Amino acid sequence: MSKTLTVSCVQMHWARDLQYNLATTKKYIELAAAAGSRVVLFPETSLTSYYLPYAVALPPDDVAQALHETAQEARRAGLWVIAGTIRPTADRCLNVAHVISPAGEIVHEYAKVQMAGRDEKKYCRGGDKLSLFEIDGVLCTLVICRDGRHPELYRLPAMAGAQILFHPSCSSDEIEAVAWKRLSGRAQQPVGPNTKMFHCVANTIGQSPDGKQTSSGWSFIREPNGIPLAEAGYYQEEMITAVLDLERADRSYVLDSLEHPPFLRAHWQAMIADMKARADRKPE
């Protein structure tokens, strides 16, 4: 029998307050456990919200407490949980995804590298590492929203062995841009067709408090050929779940890139080594 991993992706409103987000997070951790999932992925900055004028003003102790309660809920449910926050630093903020083990411990963190939009560029800066971590012995990687437009951020981890890309997102934009994303058939572009890895996206829905922006929804779980295993709608908070047959994530396209053209082999290997050396650093 092939090895499998059952994954849930939660689609949430992107501009609610911390307490609403925490309550929603706890609810969906419980629902993911009931669905038989081993991993539950939440959207970008799922606890603090992505409405940055609000998120950057949150007291750090309140955010730390919400993250602690999320970790305790992961422990009670016996699940891997991936949740997000905005973290203040001496130089602006970081947009961080936290990987929480079934023991309730934060075992990996990744800070978004590529900033998107005026507010994020104003309030945040990019991280300085790529993501590589294990879930039940399966190598995985993370990118956050706009990072998905930069294939090196997930193809290098795939070259190192990652079979699953977890992709928390918040595709908030003016309504015209969101409508275009829907009409063009994507909020995030599936990565399987250029890597042969699984791609799990947890996106957002809803409008900003001023009504000027909305979000495109359409979270998905796609298998390594890009075929959808599960998709969410445009407008509602919901959870999708799929069983990943890990034998299908053979990473054949990135393995081919490691070999051809030959003059790049040493450069790829050097970048992979550097990436691995940084993987466990705490974003700061």
Backbone bond lengths (Angstrom), bond angles and torsions (degrees), N, CA, C in turn:
res aa  C-N    CA-C-N  psi(-1)  N-CA   C-N-CA  omega(-1)  CA-C   N-CA-C  phi
1 M - - - 1.466 - - 1.526 109.40 -
2 S 1.316 116.92 132.06 1.459 120.41 -178.22 1.525 110.72 -71.87
3 K 1.312 115.88 155.64 1.455 121.04 179.14 1.515 110.05 -76.09
4 T 1.311 116.81 136.26 1.458 121.54 -179.78 1.525 110.29 -127.91
5 L 1.324 114.70 161.52 1.458 121.98 173.89 1.519 107.01 -141.94
6 T 1.321 116.89 125.06 1.463 121.07 179.20 1.525 108.96 -94.36
7 V 1.324 115.01 126.83 1.467 122.54 -172.04 1.521 109.45 -125.37
8 S 1.324 116.43 138.55 1.467 122.54 171.00 1.524 109.30 -116.45
9 C 1.338 115.85 142.19 1.465 122.75 173.49 1.521 108.11 -119.08
10 V 1.312 116.30 130.27 1.464 121.76 -176.98 1.524 109.46 -104.87
11 Q 1.323 115.92 130.07 1.459 123.01 177.15 1.531 107.88 -101.89
12 M 1.345 116.60 121.20 1.460 122.38 -174.03 1.521 111.08 -127.90
13 H 1.330 115.50 160.98 1.461 121.97 171.37 1.524 108.80 -66.64
14 W 1.335 116.74 140.17 1.461 120.57 -172.16 1.526 114.59 -92.92
15 A 1.346 117.78 -7.20 1.464 118.92 -171.34 1.525 112.25 -132.34
16 R 1.334 117.24 33.92 1.460 121.91 173.87 1.530 110.33 -92.61
17 D 1.344 116.64 171.50 1.461 119.61 -177.30 1.528 111.71 -84.63
18 L 1.321 115.33 171.26 1.458 122.46 -172.90 1.529 112.16 -58.55
19 Q 1.316 117.28 -44.78 1.462 119.41 -176.76 1.524 111.86 -68.34
20 Y 1.329 117.22 -38.79 1.466 120.22 174.92 1.527 109.77 -61.09
21 N 1.326 116.53 -45.41 1.462 120.52 -178.03 1.523 111.72 -64.32
22 L 1.320 116.62 -39.92 1.458 120.02 179.12 1.524 110.76 -65.11
23 A 1.327 116.84 -44.98 1.467 119.84 178.86 1.530 110.80 -62.23
24 T 1.332 116.76 -40.76 1.462 120.60 178.99 1.524 110.67 -65.54
25 T 1.321 116.54 -40.04 1.459 121.28 178.59 1.523 110.75 -60.84
26 K 1.317 116.56 -47.56 1.473 120.27 179.80 1.532 110.74 -61.06
27 K 1.321 116.02 -42.17 1.472 119.95 -179.75 1.517 111.10 -59.78
28 Y 1.326 116.85 -45.86 1.463 119.38 -175.70 1.524 112.73 -76.89
29 I 1.313 118.39 -25.85 1.469 118.86 171.35 1.523 109.75 -61.79
30 E 1.318 116.08 -43.61 1.470 120.55 177.92 1.528 110.99 -63.29
31 L 1.339 116.92 -42.84 1.464 120.28 179.92 1.530 111.40 -67.07
32 A 1.337 117.50 -36.71 1.459 120.16 178.15 1.522 110.86 -65.49
33 A 1.326 116.64 -40.10 1.458 119.74 176.82 1.526 110.51 -62.69
34 A 1.326 116.79 -41.71 1.460 120.58 179.08 1.520 111.86 -65.06
35 A 1.328 117.11 -29.26 1.463 121.83 178.99 1.523 112.53 -80.78
36 G 1.320 117.72 -3.32 1.458 120.96 179.87 1.505 114.75 85.62
37 S 1.332 117.83 15.12 1.465 120.68 -179.07 1.524 111.26 -75.25
38 R 1.308 114.02 152.21 1.454 120.97 173.26 1.523 111.03 -101.88
39 V 1.341 116.47 -24.78 1.466 122.96 -178.19 1.523 108.24 -133.29
40 V 1.343 116.68 137.60 1.457 119.93 172.06 1.526 108.21 -127.95
41 L 1.325 114.77 126.15 1.463 123.12 -177.40 1.517 109.59 -106.17
42 F 1.331 116.31 130.55 1.464 122.67 176.71 1.524 109.93 -107.73
43 P 1.339 118.76 162.90 1.468 121.08 -176.39 1.530 113.34 -69.03
44 E 1.296 114.20 173.59 1.466 123.74 174.22 1.528 110.32 -52.14
45 T 1.342 116.27 134.01 1.475 123.10 179.04 1.531 111.53 45.29
46 S 1.320 116.43 45.40 1.467 121.46 -171.49 1.523 113.45 -63.22
47 L 1.332 118.24 -30.18 1.462 119.88 -179.24 1.526 112.24 -85.50
48 T 1.315 117.80 -43.88 1.467 120.37 -174.51 1.522 113.33 -86.40
49 S 1.340 118.10 -14.68 1.461 127.38 -169.77 1.519 109.48 79.70
50 Y 1.343 115.05 160.79 1.459 120.88 177.03 1.534 111.12 -99.72
51 Y 1.329 117.13 4.60 1.461 119.51 173.92 1.525 106.44 -78.30
52 L 1.337 116.67 92.43 1.450 121.80 -162.83 1.528 114.85 -65.76
53 P 1.341 120.75 -34.48 1.468 117.41 175.92 1.531 112.57 -56.78
54 Y 1.327 116.74 -31.65 1.474 121.28 175.04 1.528 111.29 -80.22
55 A 1.340 116.62 -47.96 1.462 120.74 -171.21 1.521 112.79 -63.49
56 V 1.340 117.75 -40.86 1.467 119.65 -176.01 1.531 111.93 -71.79
57 A 1.331 117.66 -16.36 1.464 121.15 -179.62 1.520 112.80 -93.04
58 L 1.329 118.36 -2.90 1.458 120.72 -179.88 1.529 110.78 -66.45
59 P 1.340 117.74 139.32 1.469 119.32 174.58 1.529 110.49 -62.43
60 P 1.327 118.69 129.02 1.472 120.41 -178.54 1.523 113.50 -55.49
61 D 1.326 117.56 -34.31 1.470 119.67 179.15 1.522 111.55 -65.00
62 D 1.338 117.27 -34.59 1.465 120.40 178.02 1.527 110.67 -67.79
63 V 1.317 116.18 -39.91 1.469 120.17 178.33 1.525 109.77 -66.85
64 A 1.324 116.89 -43.26 1.467 120.64 179.29 1.531 110.74 -61.01
65 Q 1.328 117.09 -39.02 1.457 120.52 178.42 1.528 111.06 -66.09
66 A 1.326 117.43 -41.79 1.467 120.44 178.25 1.527 110.82 -63.60
67 L 1.323 116.79 -39.15 1.460 120.08 178.03 1.531 110.47 -67.32
68 H 1.323 116.52 -39.18 1.464 120.74 176.89 1.533 110.85 -62.28
69 E 1.324 117.59 -44.21 1.459 120.43 179.53 1.535 111.02 -65.73
70 T 1.325 116.52 -34.78 1.464 119.95 175.61 1.527 110.50 -64.15
71 A 1.330 116.72 -42.11 1.463 120.80 178.29 1.521 111.26 -64.19
72 Q 1.320 117.10 -39.34 1.468 120.08 178.00 1.524 110.88 -65.89
73 E 1.320 116.77 -36.67 1.466 120.37 177.58 1.532 110.41 -67.66
74 A 1.336 117.39 -37.94 1.457 120.45 175.42 1.523 110.69 -61.11
75 R 1.329 116.42 -40.71 1.466 120.40 178.99 1.526 111.16 -65.14
76 R 1.328 116.52 -44.05 1.474 119.46 -179.98 1.530 111.31 -62.96
77 A 1.344 116.08 -37.59 1.462 119.99 -178.07 1.527 112.52 -83.77
78 G 1.333 117.43 -16.95 1.459 121.04 -177.15 1.507 113.09 69.45
79 L 1.349 116.60 37.75 1.463 122.19 -175.93 1.523 111.20 -120.69
80 W 1.342 114.39 155.25 1.459 120.43 162.05 1.524 108.20 -80.27
81 V 1.319 116.43 133.39 1.461 122.38 -179.16 1.524 108.50 -127.93
82 I 1.333 116.04 134.40 1.467 121.55 173.87 1.522 107.45 -118.63
83 A 1.337 115.95 113.06 1.466 122.61 -177.01 1.519 108.78 -128.19
84 G 1.349 116.49 165.48 1.457 120.05 -174.29 1.508 114.14 -130.02
85 T 1.339 115.58 151.12 1.458 122.57 175.65 1.523 109.71 -143.30
86 I 1.345 114.38 166.02 1.462 122.67 165.47 1.520 107.31 -97.87
87 R 1.352 116.20 126.69 1.471 120.72 -176.25 1.531 109.80 -116.12
88 P 1.327 118.05 120.61 1.472 120.20 176.38 1.527 111.67 -69.25
89 T 1.326 116.00 144.92 1.466 122.07 172.38 1.526 107.28 -136.08
90 A 1.310 115.97 179.59 1.466 119.71 178.88 1.526 111.30 -63.58
91 D 1.310 116.55 -29.32 1.472 122.52 178.17 1.527 109.01 -117.16
92 R 1.319 117.31 89.55 1.460 123.88 -179.67 1.538 111.51 59.82
93 C 1.330 116.45 -159.03 1.462 121.25 -175.03 1.522 110.61 -114.44
94 L 1.325 115.32 161.99 1.454 122.56 170.56 1.520 109.12 -111.99
95 N 1.330 115.19 144.30 1.464 123.64 175.28 1.524 105.81 -97.72
96 V 1.346 116.97 106.05 1.463 121.66 -165.12 1.525 111.07 -115.84
97 A 1.338 115.59 136.91 1.460 122.71 168.08 1.523 108.16 -104.02
98 H 1.340 116.37 132.15 1.458 123.15 -177.37 1.525 109.05 -111.63
99 V 1.325 117.08 125.60 1.462 122.00 175.65 1.522 107.78 -97.07
100 I 1.328 115.51 117.56 1.462 122.22 -175.25 1.521 108.84 -111.13
101 S 1.331 116.81 128.49 1.456 121.87 -177.12 1.528 111.13 -80.75
102 P 1.341 117.58 166.74 1.481 120.20 175.38 1.523 113.15 -63.51
103 A 1.320 117.28 -13.76 1.465 120.08 173.83 1.524 112.25 -84.13
104 G 1.333 117.48 0.01 1.456 121.29 179.92 1.512 114.06 80.85
105 E 1.338 117.17 24.61 1.454 121.67 -178.89 1.525 110.52 -113.06
106 I 1.327 116.43 138.60 1.470 120.57 173.31 1.524 107.20 -78.27
107 V 1.329 116.26 111.60 1.459 120.94 -172.95 1.532 112.74 -105.15
108 H 1.334 116.85 -11.88 1.464 119.62 -179.65 1.524 108.06 -159.12
109 E 1.335 115.47 143.24 1.464 120.82 175.32 1.531 108.75 -136.95
110 Y 1.323 114.08 144.70 1.460 121.21 179.12 1.520 108.65 -135.78
111 A 1.328 116.53 133.32 1.462 121.76 177.09 1.517 109.56 -103.85
112 K 1.316 116.49 130.88 1.461 123.10 178.85 1.523 110.41 -50.56
113 V 1.318 116.35 136.56 1.458 121.89 -176.17 1.528 112.14 -93.45
114 Q 1.325 116.90 -45.27 1.462 121.77 -173.90 1.533 110.51 -102.74
115 M 1.319 116.50 113.63 1.452 121.27 -179.39 1.530 110.70 -74.41
116 A 1.344 115.71 151.07 1.467 121.47 -178.27 1.520 109.68 -133.83
117 G 1.311 117.19 130.75 1.456 120.94 173.32 1.516 114.03 83.28
118 R 1.339 115.09 160.62 1.467 120.98 -174.94 1.520 112.47 -61.74
119 D 1.329 117.56 -47.33 1.464 119.86 -176.27 1.519 111.88 -64.07
120 E 1.329 115.95 -43.77 1.467 117.50 -177.91 1.527 110.31 -66.01
121 K 1.314 117.80 -40.13 1.462 119.92 178.58 1.531 111.58 -67.33
122 K 1.321 116.62 -27.51 1.463 120.95 177.51 1.526 111.50 -74.53
123 Y 1.335 116.43 -45.93 1.462 120.87 -170.28 1.532 114.06 -96.03
124 C 1.327 118.48 -19.53 1.469 121.11 -170.34 1.523 111.39 -127.23
125 R 1.320 115.06 164.84 1.463 122.96 172.05 1.527 107.73 -133.44
126 G 1.326 115.65 164.72 1.452 120.35 -176.89 1.514 113.79 -82.38
127 G 1.334 115.28 154.68 1.457 121.56 173.80 1.523 111.38 -78.59
128 D 1.346 115.64 178.23 1.462 120.02 -173.40 1.526 111.66 -133.80
129 K 1.334 116.20 41.51 1.458 119.71 173.47 1.522 108.47 -157.48
130 L 1.337 116.24 166.65 1.450 122.37 170.66 1.522 108.78 -103.08
131 S 1.320 115.90 168.90 1.456 120.97 -173.14 1.520 110.89 -105.58
132 L 1.323 116.19 131.52 1.461 122.60 172.99 1.525 107.52 -151.50
133 F 1.336 116.53 122.04 1.465 121.13 -176.83 1.523 108.79 -156.29
134 E 1.334 116.25 167.41 1.451 121.47 -178.69 1.519 111.43 -111.52
135 I 1.328 115.81 141.86 1.455 123.44 167.63 1.518 106.81 -123.68
136 D 1.314 116.41 113.40 1.467 122.34 -178.79 1.526 111.72 50.72
137 G 1.326 116.11 41.66 1.454 120.79 177.82 1.517 115.11 83.21
138 V 1.332 118.28 -1.53 1.462 123.21 179.78 1.531 108.37 -97.98
139 L 1.321 117.01 124.14 1.462 119.45 177.80 1.532 110.06 -72.14
140 C 1.333 115.57 135.10 1.464 122.87 -177.06 1.522 108.95 -135.69
141 T 1.333 114.80 167.92 1.453 120.73 174.37 1.519 109.42 -143.17
142 L 1.326 115.49 167.94 1.463 123.85 -178.18 1.515 109.89 -132.94
143 V 1.322 117.00 139.93 1.456 122.48 158.06 1.525 106.90 -132.03
144 I 1.323 117.25 163.62 1.460 121.42 -178.40 1.524 108.64 -123.02
145 C 1.308 116.48 117.96 1.457 125.83 172.45 1.533 112.84 44.67
146 R 1.328 118.51 -109.23 1.472 123.40 -175.41 1.533 112.26 -53.83
147 D 1.319 117.83 -26.79 1.467 120.35 177.65 1.524 111.87 -53.45
148 G 1.332 117.12 -30.19 1.457 120.59 -177.84 1.505 113.72 -64.08
149 R 1.337 118.18 -15.60 1.467 121.63 176.30 1.529 111.58 -80.70
150 H 1.320 117.10 -2.01 1.461 122.43 -174.40 1.526 108.12 -122.08
151 P 1.329 117.51 88.86 1.470 121.02 -168.11 1.520 115.29 -59.79
152 E 1.328 117.55 -25.58 1.458 118.46 179.95 1.521 111.85 -60.09
153 L 1.332 117.29 -26.60 1.462 121.01 -175.67 1.521 112.41 -70.34
154 Y 1.335 117.67 -24.95 1.468 119.20 176.01 1.526 112.80 -113.45
155 R 1.335 118.17 -22.75 1.465 118.91 -179.70 1.540 111.44 -71.55
156 L 1.322 118.35 -36.39 1.459 119.72 176.85 1.537 111.23 -63.21
157 P 1.342 119.73 -47.48 1.465 118.18 174.03 1.529 113.09 -59.88
158 A 1.339 117.18 -35.93 1.466 119.07 176.96 1.526 110.78 -64.52
159 M 1.319 117.53 -38.66 1.462 120.25 175.17 1.525 111.02 -60.31
160 A 1.330 116.44 -32.34 1.468 121.11 -179.90 1.521 112.66 -81.91
161 G 1.343 117.24 -4.84 1.461 119.63 175.65 1.505 116.35 123.78
162 A 1.339 119.28 -4.16 1.463 120.91 -177.76 1.527 110.66 -65.75
163 Q 1.326 116.60 130.05 1.463 122.54 -179.90 1.530 113.15 -103.60
164 I 1.328 116.70 -15.19 1.465 120.77 -176.72 1.522 108.83 -131.99
165 L 1.325 115.80 131.63 1.460 122.16 170.94 1.517 108.62 -104.41
166 F 1.325 116.88 117.74 1.457 122.76 171.36 1.526 108.26 -94.65
167 H 1.329 116.24 129.71 1.460 121.38 -167.72 1.529 110.18 -133.98
168 P 1.342 118.03 79.76 1.459 119.60 172.10 1.525 110.18 -66.98
169 S 1.330 116.25 140.40 1.459 119.53 -171.55 1.523 110.43 -147.08
170 C 1.330 114.94 157.80 1.466 122.67 167.47 1.524 106.63 -142.96
171 S 1.327 116.37 96.74 1.469 120.23 -175.45 1.529 110.49 -88.90
172 S 1.326 116.41 52.93 1.460 120.80 179.63 1.522 110.21 -76.99
173 D 1.333 115.43 140.54 1.465 120.36 -177.79 1.523 108.12 -169.19
174 E 1.364 116.37 174.06 1.449 119.69 172.28 1.532 108.95 -60.45
175 I 1.338 115.80 152.87 1.455 120.30 -172.92 1.527 112.12 -58.06
176 E 1.352 118.06 -35.44 1.467 119.80 179.41 1.532 111.12 -62.24
177 A 1.336 116.57 -41.03 1.466 120.46 -179.84 1.524 110.74 -69.22
178 V 1.330 116.61 -38.73 1.456 119.91 179.08 1.526 110.23 -66.22
179 A 1.336 116.50 -41.32 1.466 119.64 177.62 1.522 110.71 -61.19
180 W 1.333 117.19 -38.92 1.461 120.40 178.45 1.520 110.57 -64.95
181 K 1.341 117.14 -41.04 1.464 119.71 178.29 1.524 110.91 -58.81
182 R 1.321 116.17 -42.29 1.462 119.00 -179.56 1.527 111.13 -68.25
183 L 1.327 117.25 -44.02 1.460 120.26 -178.49 1.523 112.24 -65.51
184 S 1.335 115.56 -32.00 1.469 119.17 -179.61 1.519 112.64 -81.69
185 G 1.325 116.30 -3.71 1.452 120.13 173.78 1.506 115.58 85.95
186 R 1.330 117.21 21.15 1.456 116.64 178.32 1.527 111.21 -161.35
187 A 1.324 114.86 144.72 1.444 121.01 160.29 1.527 108.02 -102.76
188 Q 1.334 115.63 -40.49 1.453 122.00 170.49 1.528 107.83 -126.67
189 Q 1.296 116.36 142.74 1.465 120.42 -178.21 1.527 110.21 -82.98
190 P 1.332 118.48 130.35 1.465 120.14 -179.30 1.525 111.60 -62.98
191 V 1.329 116.13 138.26 1.466 120.63 -175.24 1.523 112.75 -96.73
192 G 1.328 117.69 -15.31 1.459 119.83 -178.38 1.511 114.10 -52.14
193 P 1.344 118.70 -44.40 1.469 119.40 -178.02 1.521 115.34 -64.00
194 N 1.345 118.88 -11.23 1.470 117.06 173.37 1.528 113.10 -119.16
195 T 1.345 116.36 7.57 1.471 119.03 178.19 1.520 113.35 -136.12
196 K 1.321 118.69 -33.23 1.466 126.21 -168.35 1.534 110.40 66.20
197 M 1.347 115.73 50.15 1.456 122.29 172.24 1.527 108.14 -128.78
198 F 1.339 116.81 162.65 1.456 121.16 175.40 1.531 110.03 -74.36
199 H 1.332 115.95 150.72 1.464 121.98 -176.76 1.524 108.32 -133.88
200 C 1.334 115.81 115.52 1.470 122.68 -177.08 1.527 108.88 -117.11
201 V 1.338 116.74 114.82 1.464 122.41 -176.67 1.524 109.77 -114.28
202 A 1.330 116.49 125.92 1.463 122.51 169.78 1.522 107.27 -110.79
203 N 1.328 116.43 109.02 1.459 121.77 -176.24 1.533 109.62 -107.23
204 T 1.321 116.67 -174.98 1.458 122.46 -175.34 1.526 111.27 -119.96
205 I 1.337 114.27 166.36 1.467 122.54 173.73 1.532 108.06 -132.61
206 G 1.335 116.19 171.09 1.451 121.06 169.62 1.514 115.35 98.52
207 Q 1.334 114.79 168.58 1.463 122.71 -177.74 1.519 111.92 -102.46
208 S 1.325 115.30 157.25 1.461 121.46 172.83 1.523 109.76 -72.35
209 P 1.344 118.48 161.64 1.461 120.78 -179.64 1.527 114.22 -58.33
210 D 1.338 117.40 -29.45 1.466 119.58 179.42 1.528 112.86 -88.49
211 G 1.332 117.84 -0.43 1.451 121.96 177.47 1.515 114.96 74.30
212 K 1.335 118.39 6.52 1.460 121.01 -174.93 1.530 113.54 -86.11
213 Q 1.332 116.45 -20.42 1.461 120.06 -178.54 1.522 110.36 -131.14
214 T 1.316 114.44 155.78 1.461 120.92 174.40 1.528 107.26 -138.36
215 S 1.337 117.26 -176.39 1.458 120.68 -177.78 1.519 109.90 -134.53
216 S 1.309 116.09 154.62 1.464 120.20 -164.94 1.520 115.73 -90.63
217 G 1.349 118.39 -6.94 1.453 118.32 -179.35 1.518 112.29 61.64
218 W 1.354 114.61 -144.18 1.465 122.07 173.47 1.530 112.85 62.24
219 S 1.335 116.33 42.87 1.465 119.13 169.85 1.519 109.31 -58.90
220 F 1.341 116.49 153.93 1.463 117.84 -180.00 1.522 111.62 -152.67
221 I 1.321 114.36 160.69 1.463 123.57 167.60 1.520 105.62 -124.52
222 R 1.337 116.76 120.51 1.465 120.94 -176.59 1.525 110.47 -123.19
223 E 1.321 113.87 143.32 1.461 119.39 -179.86 1.528 109.69 -84.37
224 P 1.336 118.19 173.64 1.457 119.75 -168.11 1.523 116.85 -65.04
225 N 1.311 119.47 -10.89 1.465 120.36 171.63 1.529 112.17 -92.97
226 G 1.329 117.00 2.63 1.458 121.53 179.70 1.518 114.11 91.44
227 I 1.334 118.25 -0.05 1.469 121.75 -177.62 1.525 109.71 -76.85
228 P 1.337 118.72 133.77 1.463 120.24 179.71 1.529 112.30 -67.81
229 L 1.313 115.87 132.83 1.460 122.15 168.65 1.520 111.12 -95.47
230 A 1.323 116.51 -29.62 1.466 122.40 176.92 1.514 108.05 -158.99
231 E 1.348 116.65 144.68 1.460 122.09 177.52 1.519 109.83 -140.22
232 A 1.321 115.90 145.49 1.460 121.89 176.94 1.526 110.11 -98.81
233 G 1.329 115.85 170.90 1.453 121.26 179.17 1.517 112.84 -84.71
234 Y 1.338 114.69 -170.84 1.468 120.99 -177.08 1.528 114.46 -87.53
235 Y 1.325 117.77 -29.39 1.461 119.74 -160.07 1.523 115.66 -120.88
236 Q 1.320 119.51 -18.97 1.453 120.12 -169.19 1.529 112.06 -113.11
237 E 1.341 114.82 150.36 1.453 119.77 169.03 1.528 107.62 -69.97
238 E 1.328 116.24 132.32 1.457 120.48 -178.81 1.522 109.73 -164.43
239 M 1.323 115.51 171.99 1.460 122.47 179.01 1.523 109.09 -125.91
240 I 1.332 115.92 137.01 1.461 121.26 173.65 1.528 108.36 -117.23
241 T 1.312 116.83 151.84 1.462 121.96 -174.79 1.519 109.61 -141.14
242 A 1.331 116.63 142.53 1.460 121.31 176.91 1.524 109.41 -150.13
243 V 1.328 114.88 154.38 1.466 122.57 174.88 1.526 107.81 -96.99
244 L 1.318 116.71 124.67 1.457 121.91 -179.66 1.527 109.42 -97.56
245 D 1.331 116.24 118.97 1.460 122.75 173.55 1.522 107.33 -86.50
246 L 1.323 115.95 101.05 1.453 120.52 -167.23 1.525 113.47 -67.52
247 E 1.321 117.87 -18.62 1.464 119.11 175.78 1.529 111.95 -61.85
248 R 1.327 116.69 -25.02 1.462 120.24 -178.83 1.537 112.09 -74.34
249 A 1.317 116.88 -20.69 1.472 120.91 -179.62 1.523 109.11 -88.80
250 D 1.351 116.42 73.29 1.458 119.98 -176.34 1.531 113.19 -88.62
251 R 1.346 118.23 -3.99 1.466 124.05 175.82 1.520 111.87 56.78
252 S 1.328 117.89 29.62 1.464 121.36 -170.65 1.525 113.07 -62.73
253 Y 1.332 117.97 -34.00 1.469 118.90 -178.19 1.528 111.71 -69.37
254 V 1.321 116.82 -40.97 1.467 117.79 179.49 1.524 110.85 -73.75
255 L 1.311 117.67 -30.94 1.465 119.50 176.25 1.523 110.42 -66.26
256 D 1.332 116.82 -37.43 1.469 119.44 174.24 1.527 111.18 -62.43
257 S 1.337 116.17 -39.25 1.470 119.36 179.16 1.525 111.94 -64.21
258 L 1.331 116.86 -30.18 1.461 119.99 177.64 1.531 112.53 -65.95
259 E 1.325 116.18 -24.88 1.456 120.60 -175.91 1.529 113.87 -99.45
260 H 1.313 116.85 -29.60 1.471 120.13 -172.43 1.525 110.10 -133.65
261 P 1.323 118.83 130.91 1.470 127.22 -0.12 1.529 111.24 -77.47
262 P 1.310 117.59 151.33 1.464 120.99 -174.28 1.523 114.53 -57.79
263 F 1.344 117.61 -32.18 1.467 118.29 -174.78 1.529 112.66 -67.52
264 L 1.333 117.19 -15.51 1.459 119.77 179.55 1.532 113.71 -91.05
265 R 1.331 117.88 -10.80 1.469 119.81 -172.87 1.526 112.70 -54.55
266 A 1.306 116.43 -49.70 1.471 119.76 -177.08 1.520 111.42 -63.95
267 H 1.315 116.97 -34.49 1.469 120.18 179.75 1.529 110.65 -69.04
268 W 1.345 116.37 -43.25 1.471 119.30 176.57 1.530 110.02 -58.82
269 Q 1.327 116.70 -47.48 1.463 120.14 -176.84 1.527 111.57 -63.02
270 A 1.312 117.02 -37.17 1.467 120.10 178.06 1.528 110.94 -66.14
271 M 1.335 117.05 -41.18 1.464 120.20 178.62 1.527 111.29 -66.76
272 I 1.326 117.36 -38.89 1.463 120.40 177.82 1.522 110.63 -62.90
273 A 1.327 117.28 -42.91 1.461 120.84 178.87 1.526 111.15 -62.33
274 D 1.321 116.93 -42.56 1.468 120.91 179.05 1.528 110.57 -65.35
275 M 1.329 116.88 -41.79 1.455 121.19 177.83 1.527 111.37 -59.35
276 K 1.333 117.17 -46.61 1.464 121.16 -179.78 1.524 111.28 -62.45
277 A 1.319 116.76 -36.81 1.467 120.35 -179.36 1.513 112.02 -65.50
278 R 1.336 116.90 -27.21 1.459 121.16 -177.96 1.526 113.95 -95.37
279 A 1.328 117.14 -11.14 1.473 120.64 -166.56 1.523 113.85 -57.85
280 D 1.311 117.91 -34.01 1.470 120.33 -176.03 1.520 113.78 -94.34
281 R 1.322 117.42 3.50 1.468 119.08 177.71 1.524 110.76 -68.82
282 K 1.301 116.21 140.94 1.468 120.23 174.65 1.513 109.34 -77.99
283 P 1.325 117.95 129.38 1.466 119.65 177.58 1.520 111.14 -62.10
284 E 1.316 116.26 128.23 1.474 120.12 179.52 1.516 110.33 -159.41
